[in-house]
Amino acid sequence: MALVDLNTATLAQLNALKGGGTIGRAIIQRRPYGAVDQLLSKRVLSRATYERIKDQVTVQ
């Protein structure tokens, strides 16, 4: 499975992440990201949701 880039992915791609739910809009609103863990430091996702999706995403 290819990793999804947080900075370029579409709303549909982000919402399709396994275990994420409808997180795409929140991720897109807080772009750009320099690292995946900024989903936590920018308070975009809860730690539980982050733990479920962190292996499916990347930042390039």
C-alpha positions as CSV (number, residue, x, y, z in Angstrom):
1,M,0.0,0.0,0.0
2,A,1.3,3.4,-1.0
3,L,1.7,6.1,1.7
4,V,-0.6,9.1,1.5
5,D,1.2,12.5,1.5
6,L,-0.5,14.8,4.1
7,N,0.4,17.9,2.0
8,T,-1.0,16.8,-1.4
9,A,-3.7,14.2,-0.7
10,T,-7.3,14.8,-1.7
11,L,-10.1,14.9,0.8
12,A,-11.2,11.5,-0.4
13,Q,-7.8,10.0,0.0
14,L,-7.5,11.3,3.6
15,N,-11.0,10.1,4.6
16,A,-10.2,6.7,3.2
17,L,-7.3,6.0,5.7
18,K,-8.1,2.9,7.6
19,G,-9.2,3.8,11.2
20,G,-9.2,7.6,10.5
21,G,-12.9,8.3,9.8
22,T,-13.7,11.7,8.4
23,I,-10.4,13.5,9.2
24,G,-9.6,14.9,5.8
25,R,-11.0,18.3,6.2
26,A,-9.1,18.9,9.5
27,I,-5.9,17.8,7.9
28,I,-6.3,19.9,4.9
29,Q,-7.2,23.1,6.9
30,R,-3.9,22.9,8.8
31,R,-1.5,22.3,5.9
32,P,1.4,22.4,5.3
33,Y,3.1,19.8,7.4
34,G,6.9,19.3,7.9
35,A,6.5,15.9,9.6
36,V,3.8,13.4,10.3
37,D,3.9,14.0,14.1
38,Q,2.7,17.6,13.5
39,L,-0.8,16.0,13.3
40,L,-0.4,15.9,17.1
41,S,1.6,19.1,17.8
42,K,-0.9,21.2,15.7
43,R,-3.8,19.4,17.5
44,V,-5.3,18.1,14.3
45,L,-6.0,14.6,15.5
46,S,-6.4,12.9,18.8
47,R,-3.6,10.6,19.9
48,A,-5.8,7.5,19.3
49,T,-6.6,8.5,15.8
50,Y,-3.0,9.4,15.1
51,E,-1.8,6.0,16.3
52,R,-4.3,4.3,13.9
53,I,-3.2,6.2,10.8
54,K,0.5,7.2,11.3
55,D,1.8,4.2,9.4
56,Q,-0.4,5.1,6.4
57,V,0.8,8.7,5.9
58,T,4.0,10.6,5.0
59,V,5.2,14.1,4.3
60,Q,7.3,14.9,1.3
